[in-house]
Amino acid sequence: MSVNLVETFSEFKSGKDIDRPTMVRVLEDVFRTLIKKKYGSDENFDVIVNTEKGDLELWRVREIVPDGEVLDDRSQISIS
């Protein structure tokens, strides 16, 4: 499923009379809420919304640790 975010942002903005920064904050909050529901926390996630290009990026930041030494799979990942 492909969604044209630029077109969707424009339609939403004009229909609801919401400025772009507010719309970006709302979208970030929505994705942070979804991340919290799935992972219990959003503290090591970055949500990047680019309304000009229609890009949405979700980044999960974790520490790389040696194999067998993962203590918290939400904040760490093994090197292999």
Buried (B, 14 or more C-beta within 10 A) or exposed (E): EEEEBBEEBEEBBEEEEEEEEEBBEBBBEEBBEEBEEEBEEBEBBEBEBEBEEBEBEBEEEBEEBEEEEBEEEEBBEEEE
